Amino acid sequence: MLTGKQRSYLRSLGNTMDAIIQVGKAGIDESFLKQVNEVLEARELIKLSVLQNSEYNAREACGAICEGIGAEPVQVIGNRFLIYRKAREKSKIELPPKK
C-alpha cells in the first residue's frame, strides 16, 4: 500500500509520461495482462489510456488491471491512469520512506 507522499512522488514522475498501452474494444484478457505485466516489470511506473470504444471507463480498467497483476493504482484522470509495481529485480524508482 502506497502512502500519500509516495503516491504524490509517483504522480510527479508520471506527469510527463505518455500513455504507452491502450485499453480498447478487445478489453482486458490474459494476453493483455501479460503484456502489461512485462512492461511494468521493465519500467515499474506506466501510464495507460482507455479508448472510447472500450467497454471500460478508466477507473474500472485501472481496478481490473491492478487486481489482475498485483499493481498499485496511482492516479486516474479522464481516460488515462497511472499504475506502479516495484520490480522484482533491479528496482529503478526509489520511493520516499514510509513513516
Biopython code that builds the backbone (N, CA, C, O; Angstrom):
import numpy as np
from Bio.PDB.StructureBuilder import StructureBuilder

atoms = [
    (1, "MET", "N", (0.835, -1.182, 0.000)),
    (1, "MET", "CA", (0.000, 0.000, 0.000)),
    (1, "MET", "C", (0.880, 1.247, 0.000)),
    (1, "MET", "O", (1.812, 1.364, 0.796)),
    (2, "LEU", "N", (0.577, 2.156, -0.886)),
    (2, "LEU", "CA", (1.362, 3.385, -1.007)),
    (2, "LEU", "C", (0.854, 4.452, -0.044)),
    (2, "LEU", "O", (-0.350, 4.574, 0.185)),
    (3, "THR", "N", (1.779, 5.217, 0.515)),
    (3, "THR", "CA", (1.396, 6.348, 1.353)),
    (3, "THR", "C", (1.076, 7.538, 0.448)),
    (3, "THR", "O", (1.356, 7.502, -0.750)),
    (4, "GLY", "N", (0.496, 8.577, 1.013)),
    (4, "GLY", "CA", (0.177, 9.779, 0.245)),
    (4, "GLY", "C", (1.414, 10.433, -0.346)),
    (4, "GLY", "O", (1.389, 10.915, -1.479)),
    (5, "LYS", "N", (2.494, 10.449, 0.421)),
    (5, "LYS", "CA", (3.745, 11.053, -0.049)),
    (5, "LYS", "C", (4.333, 10.249, -1.215)),
    (5, "LYS", "O", (4.817, 10.827, -2.188)),
    (6, "GLN", "N", (4.290, 8.921, -1.116)),
    (6, "GLN", "CA", (4.789, 8.066, -2.195)),
    (6, "GLN", "C", (3.938, 8.227, -3.453)),
    (6, "GLN", "O", (4.463, 8.313, -4.563)),
    (7, "ARG", "N", (2.624, 8.268, -3.267)),
    (7, "ARG", "CA", (1.707, 8.439, -4.393)),
    (7, "ARG", "C", (1.962, 9.785, -5.077)),
    (7, "ARG", "O", (1.962, 9.871, -6.305)),
    (8, "SER", "N", (2.177, 10.827, -4.285)),
    (8, "SER", "CA", (2.460, 12.153, -4.823)),
    (8, "SER", "C", (3.761, 12.151, -5.626)),
    (8, "SER", "O", (3.837, 12.750, -6.699)),
    (9, "TYR", "N", (4.777, 11.476, -5.101)),
    (9, "TYR", "CA", (6.066, 11.370, -5.795)),
    (9, "TYR", "C", (5.888, 10.650, -7.136)),
    (9, "TYR", "O", (6.433, 11.087, -8.150)),
    (10, "LEU", "N", (5.129, 9.552, -7.144)),
    (10, "LEU", "CA", (4.904, 8.801, -8.377)),
    (10, "LEU", "C", (4.085, 9.620, -9.381)),
    (10, "LEU", "O", (4.330, 9.546, -10.586)),
    (11, "ARG", "N", (3.121, 10.396, -8.894)),
    (11, "ARG", "CA", (2.344, 11.262, -9.784)),
    (11, "ARG", "C", (3.250, 12.288, -10.453)),
    (11, "ARG", "O", (3.083, 12.597, -11.633)),
    (12, "SER", "N", (4.213, 12.815, -9.693)),
    (12, "SER", "CA", (5.134, 13.800, -10.273)),
    (12, "SER", "C", (6.006, 13.154, -11.351)),
    (12, "SER", "O", (6.307, 13.788, -12.362)),
    (13, "LEU", "N", (6.409, 11.908, -11.146)),
    (13, "LEU", "CA", (7.196, 11.205, -12.168)),
    (13, "LEU", "C", (6.361, 10.916, -13.415)),
    (13, "LEU", "O", (6.857, 11.001, -14.539)),
    (14, "GLY", "N", (5.098, 10.576, -13.204)),
    (14, "GLY", "CA", (4.225, 10.215, -14.319)),
    (14, "GLY", "C", (3.652, 11.394, -15.062)),
    (14, "GLY", "O", (3.036, 11.226, -16.114)),
    (15, "ASN", "N", (3.845, 12.591, -14.531)),
    (15, "ASN", "CA", (3.264, 13.784, -15.123)),
    (15, "ASN", "C", (3.697, 14.005, -16.568)),
    (15, "ASN", "O", (2.889, 14.427, -17.395)),
    (16, "THR", "N", (4.942, 13.730, -16.879)),
    (16, "THR", "CA", (5.465, 13.979, -18.227)),
    (16, "THR", "C", (5.429, 12.737, -19.111)),
    (16, "THR", "O", (5.807, 12.800, -20.281)),
    (17, "MET", "N", (4.983, 11.619, -18.567)),
    (17, "MET", "CA", (4.967, 10.367, -19.336)),
    (17, "MET", "C", (3.828, 10.356, -20.351)),
    (17, "MET", "O", (2.787, 10.980, -20.143)),
    (18, "ASP", "N", (4.040, 9.642, -21.446)),
    (18, "ASP", "CA", (2.979, 9.388, -22.410)),
    (18, "ASP", "C", (2.372, 8.027, -22.112)),
    (18, "ASP", "O", (3.038, 7.147, -21.566)),
    (19, "ALA", "N", (1.108, 7.859, -22.472)),
    (19, "ALA", "CA", (0.455, 6.563, -22.311)),
    (19, "ALA", "C", (1.076, 5.589, -23.312)),
    (19, "ALA", "O", (1.115, 5.870, -24.510)),
    (20, "ILE", "N", (1.561, 4.448, -22.826)),
    (20, "ILE", "CA", (2.235, 3.506, -23.710)),
    (20, "ILE", "C", (1.385, 2.282, -24.026)),
    (20, "ILE", "O", (1.714, 1.514, -24.930)),
    (21, "ILE", "N", (0.296, 2.095, -23.289)),
    (21, "ILE", "CA", (-0.603, 0.970, -23.545)),
    (21, "ILE", "C", (-2.025, 1.506, -23.573)),
    (21, "ILE", "O", (-2.383, 2.383, -22.787)),
    (22, "GLN", "N", (-2.843, 0.966, -24.494)),
    (22, "GLN", "CA", (-4.223, 1.409, -24.618)),
    (22, "GLN", "C", (-5.170, 0.242, -24.393)),
    (22, "GLN", "O", (-4.942, -0.865, -24.881)),
    (23, "VAL", "N", (-6.237, 0.506, -23.648)),
    (23, "VAL", "CA", (-7.298, -0.475, -23.453)),
    (23, "VAL", "C", (-8.352, -0.161, -24.502)),
    (23, "VAL", "O", (-8.934, 0.924, -24.502)),
    (24, "GLY", "N", (-8.599, -1.116, -25.398)),
    (24, "GLY", "CA", (-9.541, -0.892, -26.490)),
    (24, "GLY", "C", (-10.749, -1.789, -26.401)),
    (24, "GLY", "O", (-11.120, -2.252, -25.323)),
    (25, "LYS", "N", (-11.365, -2.031, -27.553)),
    (25, "LYS", "CA", (-12.590, -2.825, -27.564)),
    (25, "LYS", "C", (-12.336, -4.298, -27.268)),
    (25, "LYS", "O", (-13.269, -5.023, -26.922)),
    (26, "ALA", "N", (-11.097, -4.754, -27.396)),
    (26, "ALA", "CA", (-10.773, -6.142, -27.060)),
    (26, "ALA", "C", (-10.847, -6.382, -25.556)),
    (26, "ALA", "O", (-10.957, -7.523, -25.106)),
    (27, "GLY", "N", (-10.786, -5.301, -24.784)),
    (27, "GLY", "CA", (-10.934, -5.420, -23.339)),
    (27, "GLY", "C", (-9.661, -5.862, -22.640)),
    (27, "GLY", "O", (-8.552, -5.677, -23.143)),
    (28, "ILE", "N", (-9.850, -6.452, -21.465)),
    (28, "ILE", "CA", (-8.736, -6.874, -20.624)),
    (28, "ILE", "C", (-8.804, -8.387, -20.486)),
    (28, "ILE", "O", (-9.642, -8.918, -19.758)),
    (29, "ASP", "N", (-7.908, -9.079, -21.196)),
    (29, "ASP", "CA", (-7.861, -10.539, -21.121)),
    (29, "ASP", "C", (-6.469, -10.974, -20.655)),
    (29, "ASP", "O", (-5.631, -10.134, -20.324)),
    (30, "GLU", "N", (-6.228, -12.272, -20.629)),
    (30, "GLU", "CA", (-4.951, -12.797, -20.120)),
    (30, "GLU", "C", (-3.752, -12.284, -20.911)),
    (30, "GLU", "O", (-2.729, -11.938, -20.320)),
    (31, "SER", "N", (-3.860, -12.231, -22.233)),
    (31, "SER", "CA", (-2.725, -11.780, -23.041)),
    (31, "SER", "C", (-2.448, -10.290, -22.807)),
    (31, "SER", "O", (-1.294, -9.862, -22.791)),
    (32, "PHE", "N", (-3.508, -9.512, -22.627)),
    (32, "PHE", "CA", (-3.329, -8.082, -22.331)),
    (32, "PHE", "C", (-2.647, -7.904, -20.979)),
    (32, "PHE", "O", (-1.726, -7.098, -20.851)),
    (33, "LEU", "N", (-3.094, -8.653, -19.968)),
    (33, "LEU", "CA", (-2.487, -8.566, -18.642)),
    (33, "LEU", "C", (-1.026, -9.001, -18.672)),
    (33, "LEU", "O", (-0.193, -8.435, -17.963)),
    (34, "LYS", "N", (-0.713, -10.003, -19.490)),
    (34, "LYS", "CA", (0.670, -10.467, -19.618)),
    (34, "LYS", "C", (1.548, -9.365, -20.209)),
    (34, "LYS", "O", (2.675, -9.152, -19.764)),
    (35, "GLN", "N", (1.022, -8.672, -21.212)),
    (35, "GLN", "CA", (1.757, -7.577, -21.832)),
    (35, "GLN", "C", (1.998, -6.447, -20.824)),
    (35, "GLN", "O", (3.114, -5.937, -20.721)),
    (36, "VAL", "N", (0.965, -6.060, -20.088)),
    (36, "VAL", "CA", (1.100, -5.002, -19.086)),
    (36, "VAL", "C", (2.096, -5.426, -18.010)),
    (36, "VAL", "O", (2.909, -4.619, -17.560)),
    (37, "ASN", "N", (2.034, -6.684, -17.602)),
    (37, "ASN", "CA", (2.928, -7.217, -16.583)),
    (37, "ASN", "C", (4.395, -7.096, -17.014)),
    (37, "ASN", "O", (5.248, -6.690, -16.224)),
    (38, "GLU", "N", (4.675, -7.446, -18.258)),
    (38, "GLU", "CA", (6.046, -7.377, -18.771)),
    (38, "GLU", "C", (6.557, -5.938, -18.827)),
    (38, "GLU", "O", (7.696, -5.663, -18.448)),
    (39, "VAL", "N", (5.719, -5.032, -19.296)),
    (39, "VAL", "CA", (6.120, -3.622, -19.380)),
    (39, "VAL", "C", (6.312, -3.049, -17.981)),
    (39, "VAL", "O", (7.248, -2.286, -17.742)),
    (40, "LEU", "N", (5.429, -3.414, -17.061)),
    (40, "LEU", "CA", (5.527, -2.921, -15.687)),
    (40, "LEU", "C", (6.777, -3.441, -14.994)),
    (40, "LEU", "O", (7.386, -2.723, -14.202)),
    (41, "GLU", "N", (7.166, -4.674, -15.280)),
    (41, "GLU", "CA", (8.389, -5.236, -14.697)),
    (41, "GLU", "C", (9.615, -4.458, -15.188)),
    (41, "GLU", "O", (10.575, -4.271, -14.440)),
    (42, "ALA", "N", (9.577, -4.009, -16.439)),
    (42, "ALA", "CA", (10.712, -3.271, -17.001)),
    (42, "ALA", "C", (10.746, -1.813, -16.547)),
    (42, "ALA", "O", (11.825, -1.262, -16.328)),
    (43, "ARG", "N", (9.577, -1.179, -16.403)),
    (43, "ARG", "CA", (9.535, 0.265, -16.137)),
    (43, "ARG", "C", (9.076, 0.643, -14.739)),
    (43, "ARG", "O", (9.402, 1.734, -14.270)),
    (44, "GLU", "N", (8.341, -0.209, -14.065)),
    (44, "GLU", "CA", (7.788, -0.002, -12.720)),
    (44, "GLU", "C", (6.614, 0.972, -12.667)),
    (44, "GLU", "O", (5.686, 0.758, -11.887)),
    (45, "LEU", "N", (6.625, 2.021, -13.462)),
    (45, "LEU", "CA", (5.560, 3.018, -13.475)),
    (45, "LEU", "C", (5.131, 3.230, -14.921)),
    (45, "LEU", "O", (5.950, 3.602, -15.762)),
    (46, "ILE", "N", (3.856, 2.997, -15.218)),
    (46, "ILE", "CA", (3.384, 3.176, -16.592)),
    (46, "ILE", "C", (2.048, 3.910, -16.610)),
    (46, "ILE", "O", (1.258, 3.849, -15.668)),
    (47, "LYS", "N", (1.834, 4.605, -17.720)),
    (47, "LYS", "CA", (0.575, 5.303, -17.934)),
    (47, "LYS", "C", (-0.172, 4.572, -19.045)),
    (47, "LYS", "O", (0.401, 4.231, -20.080)),
    (48, "LEU", "N", (-1.457, 4.340, -18.810)),
    (48, "LEU", "CA", (-2.315, 3.677, -19.782)),
    (48, "LEU", "C", (-3.477, 4.588, -20.121)),
    (48, "LEU", "O", (-3.841, 5.465, -19.338)),
    (49, "SER", "N", (-4.059, 4.376, -21.293)),
    (49, "SER", "CA", (-5.238, 5.148, -21.664)),
    (49, "SER", "C", (-6.343, 4.186, -22.096)),
    (49, "SER", "O", (-6.084, 3.065, -22.535)),
    (50, "VAL", "N", (-7.575, 4.655, -21.959)),
    (50, "VAL", "CA", (-8.747, 3.869, -22.331)),
    (50, "VAL", "C", (-9.379, 4.539, -23.547)),
    (50, "VAL", "O", (-9.724, 5.720, -23.506)),
    (51, "LEU", "N", (-9.528, 3.780, -24.625)),
    (51, "LEU", "CA", (-10.122, 4.314, -25.843)),
    (51, "LEU", "C", (-11.634, 4.431, -25.689)),
    (51, "LEU", "O", (-12.230, 3.777, -24.833)),
    (52, "GLN", "N", (-12.248, 5.262, -26.516)),
    (52, "GLN", "CA", (-13.692, 5.489, -26.435)),
    (52, "GLN", "C", (-14.500, 4.237, -26.745)),
    (52, "GLN", "O", (-15.603, 4.072, -26.223)),
    (53, "ASN", "N", (-13.971, 3.351, -27.589)),
    (53, "ASN", "CA", (-14.729, 2.156, -27.961)),
    (53, "ASN", "C", (-14.577, 1.012, -26.957)),
    (53, "ASN", "O", (-15.059, -0.093, -27.207)),
    (54, "SER", "N", (-13.922, 1.258, -25.842)),
    (54, "SER", "CA", (-13.745, 0.238, -24.813)),
    (54, "SER", "C", (-15.004, 0.127, -23.968)),
    (54, "SER", "O", (-15.746, 1.096, -23.804)),
    (55, "GLU", "N", (-15.235, -1.072, -23.433)),
    (55, "GLU", "CA", (-16.377, -1.275, -22.541)),
    (55, "GLU", "C", (-16.083, -0.783, -21.128)),
    (55, "GLU", "O", (-16.989, -0.720, -20.297)),
    (56, "TYR", "N", (-14.836, -0.438, -20.848)),
    (56, "TYR", "CA", (-14.416, 0.024, -19.529)),
    (56, "TYR", "C", (-14.270, 1.536, -19.505)),
    (56, "TYR", "O", (-13.964, 2.154, -20.524)),
    (57, "ASN", "N", (-14.492, 2.132, -18.335)),
    (57, "ASN", "CA", (-14.035, 3.505, -18.156)),
    (57, "ASN", "C", (-12.656, 3.401, -17.492)),
    (57, "ASN", "O", (-12.218, 2.300, -17.157)),
    (58, "ALA", "N", (-11.982, 4.511, -17.302)),
    (58, "ALA", "CA", (-10.601, 4.470, -16.807)),
    (58, "ALA", "C", (-10.505, 3.869, -15.405)),
    (58, "ALA", "O", (-9.592, 3.092, -15.127)),
    (59, "ARG", "N", (-11.442, 4.225, -14.520)),
    (59, "ARG", "CA", (-11.397, 3.714, -13.142)),
    (59, "ARG", "C", (-11.621, 2.198, -13.103)),
    (59, "ARG", "O", (-10.948, 1.493, -12.351)),
    (60, "GLU", "N", (-12.555, 1.697, -13.902)),
    (60, "GLU", "CA", (-12.818, 0.253, -13.956)),
    (60, "GLU", "C", (-11.620, -0.495, -14.522)),
    (60, "GLU", "O", (-11.223, -1.534, -13.994)),
    (61, "ALA", "N", (-11.044, 0.033, -15.597)),
    (61, "ALA", "CA", (-9.883, -0.606, -16.222)),
    (61, "ALA", "C", (-8.702, -0.630, -15.261)),
    (61, "ALA", "O", (-8.008, -1.641, -15.150)),
    (62, "CYS", "N", (-8.476, 0.470, -14.573)),
    (62, "CYS", "CA", (-7.376, 0.555, -13.613)),
    (62, "CYS", "C", (-7.550, -0.493, -12.516)),
    (62, "CYS", "O", (-6.596, -1.189, -12.169)),
    (63, "GLY", "N", (-8.752, -0.610, -11.973)),
    (63, "GLY", "CA", (-9.025, -1.587, -10.927)),
    (63, "GLY", "C", (-8.834, -3.014, -11.399)),
    (63, "GLY", "O", (-8.241, -3.831, -10.694)),
    (64, "ALA", "N", (-9.337, -3.321, -12.598)),
    (64, "ALA", "CA", (-9.226, -4.678, -13.134)),
    (64, "ALA", "C", (-7.775, -5.056, -13.407)),
    (64, "ALA", "O", (-7.358, -6.176, -13.112)),
    (65, "ILE", "N", (-7.011, -4.135, -13.965)),
    (65, "ILE", "CA", (-5.603, -4.412, -14.280)),
    (65, "ILE", "C", (-4.786, -4.565, -13.007)),
    (65, "ILE", "O", (-3.998, -5.503, -12.882)),
    (66, "CYS", "N", (-4.969, -3.650, -12.062)),
    (66, "CYS", "CA", (-4.214, -3.713, -10.809)),
    (66, "CYS", "C", (-4.516, -4.998, -10.047)),
    (66, "CYS", "O", (-3.614, -5.614, -9.478)),
    (67, "GLU", "N", (-5.769, -5.398, -10.037)),
    (67, "GLU", "CA", (-6.143, -6.644, -9.368)),
    (67, "GLU", "C", (-5.560, -7.856, -10.090)),
    (67, "GLU", "O", (-5.137, -8.823, -9.456)),
    (68, "GLY", "N", (-5.541, -7.795, -11.416)),
    (68, "GLY", "CA", (-5.056, -8.923, -12.212)),
    (68, "GLY", "C", (-3.565, -9.164, -12.123)),
    (68, "GLY", "O", (-3.116, -10.304, -12.233)),
    (69, "ILE", "N", (-2.783, -8.099, -11.923)),
    (69, "ILE", "CA", (-1.325, -8.266, -11.926)),
    (69, "ILE", "C", (-0.664, -7.847, -10.614)),
    (69, "ILE", "O", (0.561, -7.902, -10.500)),
    (70, "GLY", "N", (-1.439, -7.438, -9.638)),
    (70, "GLY", "CA", (-0.875, -7.084, -8.334)),
    (70, "GLY", "C", (-0.146, -5.753, -8.316)),
    (70, "GLY", "O", (0.881, -5.613, -7.651)),
    (71, "ALA", "N", (-0.671, -4.777, -9.042)),
    (71, "ALA", "CA", (-0.061, -3.449, -9.091)),
    (71, "ALA", "C", (-0.842, -2.488, -8.197)),
    (71, "ALA", "O", (-1.922, -2.815, -7.705)),
    (72, "GLU", "N", (-0.283, -1.308, -7.997)),
    (72, "GLU", "CA", (-0.922, -0.269, -7.185)),
    (72, "GLU", "C", (-1.430, 0.845, -8.092)),
    (72, "GLU", "O", (-0.668, 1.357, -8.911)),
    (73, "PRO", "N", (-2.698, 1.235, -7.968)),
    (73, "PRO", "CA", (-3.170, 2.399, -8.720)),
    (73, "PRO", "C", (-2.561, 3.671, -8.120)),
    (73, "PRO", "O", (-2.503, 3.821, -6.900)),
    (74, "VAL", "N", (-2.114, 4.573, -8.975)),
    (74, "VAL", "CA", (-1.509, 5.815, -8.504)),
    (74, "VAL", "C", (-2.457, 6.984, -8.752)),
    (74, "VAL", "O", (-2.701, 7.792, -7.855)),
    (75, "GLN", "N", (-2.993, 7.075, -9.977)),
    (75, "GLN", "CA", (-3.814, 8.222, -10.335)),
    (75, "GLN", "C", (-4.715, 7.865, -11.508)),
    (75, "GLN", "O", (-4.302, 7.149, -12.420)),
    (76, "VAL", "N", (-5.950, 8.368, -11.482)),
    (76, "VAL", "CA", (-6.877, 8.231, -12.599)),
    (76, "VAL", "C", (-7.390, 9.626, -12.937)),
    (76, "VAL", "O", (-8.000, 10.293, -12.101)),
    (77, "ILE", "N", (-7.139, 10.054, -14.159)),
    (77, "ILE", "CA", (-7.631, 11.359, -14.624)),
    (77, "ILE", "C", (-8.187, 11.180, -16.033)),
    (77, "ILE", "O", (-7.473, 10.754, -16.941)),
    (78, "GLY", "N", (-9.445, 11.503, -16.205)),
    (78, "GLY", "CA", (-10.074, 11.399, -17.524)),
    (78, "GLY", "C", (-10.041, 9.979, -18.033)),
    (78, "GLY", "O", (-10.545, 9.066, -17.378)),
    (79, "ASN", "N", (-9.451, 9.786, -19.199)),
    (79, "ASN", "CA", (-9.364, 8.443, -19.777)),
    (79, "ASN", "C", (-7.968, 7.834, -19.619)),
    (79, "ASN", "O", (-7.642, 6.852, -20.285)),
    (80, "ARG", "N", (-7.150, 8.412, -18.744)),
    (80, "ARG", "CA", (-5.795, 7.902, -18.508)),
    (80, "ARG", "C", (-5.603, 7.545, -17.047)),
    (80, "ARG", "O", (-6.236, 8.113, -16.156)),
    (81, "PHE", "N", (-4.711, 6.588, -16.824)),
    (81, "PHE", "CA", (-4.391, 6.235, -15.439)),
    (81, "PHE", "C", (-2.961, 5.758, -15.338)),
    (81, "PHE", "O", (-2.350, 5.329, -16.317)),
    (82, "LEU", "N", (-2.445, 5.846, -14.124)),
    (82, "LEU", "CA", (-1.053, 5.556, -13.826)),
    (82, "LEU", "C", (-1.012, 4.427, -12.812)),
    (82, "LEU", "O", (-1.709, 4.480, -11.798)),
    (83, "ILE", "N", (-0.194, 3.393, -13.074)),
    (83, "ILE", "CA", (-0.064, 2.279, -12.129)),
    (83, "ILE", "C", (1.410, 2.026, -11.833)),
    (83, "ILE", "O", (2.288, 2.337, -12.638)),
    (84, "TYR", "N", (1.658, 1.451, -10.655)),
    (84, "TYR", "CA", (3.025, 1.220, -10.180)),
    (84, "TYR", "C", (3.123, -0.168, -9.558)),
    (84, "TYR", "O", (2.198, -0.639, -8.897)),
    (85, "ARG", "N", (4.257, -0.802, -9.783)),
    (85, "ARG", "CA", (4.626, -2.019, -9.052)),
    (85, "ARG", "C", (6.138, -2.101, -9.029)),
    (85, "ARG", "O", (6.792, -1.976, -10.064)),
    (86, "LYS", "N", (6.689, -2.311, -7.849)),
    (86, "LYS", "CA", (8.143, -2.423, -7.696)),
    (86, "LYS", "C", (8.632, -3.644, -8.477)),
    (86, "LYS", "O", (8.025, -4.713, -8.415)),
    (87, "ALA", "N", (9.723, -3.475, -9.205)),
    (87, "ALA", "CA", (10.301, -4.571, -9.986)),
    (87, "ALA", "C", (10.859, -5.634, -9.051)),
    (87, "ALA", "O", (11.392, -5.320, -7.987)),
    (88, "ARG", "N", (10.736, -6.878, -9.453)),
    (88, "ARG", "CA", (11.266, -7.978, -8.643)),
    (88, "ARG", "C", (12.791, -7.958, -8.636)),
    (88, "ARG", "O", (13.425, -8.300, -7.638)),
    (89, "GLU", "N", (13.371, -7.552, -9.770)),
    (89, "GLU", "CA", (14.823, -7.419, -9.898)),
    (89, "GLU", "C", (15.146, -5.995, -10.358)),
    (89, "GLU", "O", (14.377, -5.404, -11.116)),
    (90, "LYS", "N", (16.240, -5.457, -9.919)),
    (90, "LYS", "CA", (16.739, -4.160, -10.380)),
    (90, "LYS", "C", (15.690, -3.055, -10.334)),
    (90, "LYS", "O", (15.270, -2.546, -11.373)),
    (91, "SER", "N", (15.278, -2.695, -9.149)),
    (91, "SER", "CA", (14.317, -1.610, -8.980)),
    (91, "SER", "C", (14.956, -0.279, -9.368)),
    (91, "SER", "O", (16.079, 0.011, -8.953)),
    (92, "LYS", "N", (14.256, 0.530, -10.157)),
    (92, "LYS", "CA", (14.794, 1.804, -10.643)),
    (92, "LYS", "C", (14.263, 2.995, -9.853)),
    (92, "LYS", "O", (14.952, 4.005, -9.706)),
    (93, "ILE", "N", (13.041, 2.876, -9.347)),
    (93, "ILE", "CA", (12.408, 4.012, -8.671)),
    (93, "ILE", "C", (12.575, 3.847, -7.158)),
    (93, "ILE", "O", (12.199, 2.827, -6.581)),
    (94, "GLU", "N", (13.142, 4.865, -6.544)),
    (94, "GLU", "CA", (13.327, 4.872, -5.088)),
    (94, "GLU", "C", (12.218, 5.709, -4.470)),
    (94, "GLU", "O", (12.209, 6.932, -4.614)),
    (95, "LEU", "N", (11.287, 5.065, -3.786)),
    (95, "LEU", "CA", (10.172, 5.757, -3.174)),
    (95, "LEU", "C", (10.584, 6.430, -1.867)),
    (95, "LEU", "O", (11.495, 5.953, -1.191)),
    (96, "PRO", "N", (9.925, 7.530, -1.502)),
    (96, "PRO", "CA", (10.172, 8.120, -0.178)),
    (96, "PRO", "C", (9.815, 7.090, 0.898)),
    (96, "PRO", "O", (8.898, 6.292, 0.706)),
    (97, "PRO", "N", (10.532, 7.101, 2.026)),
    (97, "PRO", "CA", (10.291, 6.092, 3.056)),
    (97, "PRO", "C", (8.927, 6.262, 3.720)),
    (97, "PRO", "O", (8.393, 7.367, 3.817)),
    (98, "LYS", "N", (8.376, 5.120, 4.178)),
    (98, "LYS", "CA", (7.124, 5.157, 4.943)),
    (98, "LYS", "C", (7.441, 5.576, 6.354)),
    (98, "LYS", "O", (8.509, 5.260, 6.877)),
    (99, "LYS", "N", (6.507, 6.296, 6.985)),
    (99, "LYS", "CA", (6.722, 6.727, 8.368)),
    (99, "LYS", "C", (5.947, 5.866, 9.312)),
    (99, "LYS", "O", (6.001, 6.075, 10.524)),
]
sb = StructureBuilder()
sb.init_structure("model")
sb.init_model(0)
sb.init_chain("A")
sb.init_seg("    ")
for serial, (resi, resn, name, xyz) in enumerate(atoms, 1):
    if name == "N":
        sb.init_residue(resn, " ", resi, " ")
    sb.init_atom(name, np.array(xyz, "f"), 0.0, 1.0, " ", f" {name:<3s}", serial, name[0])
structure = sb.get_structure()
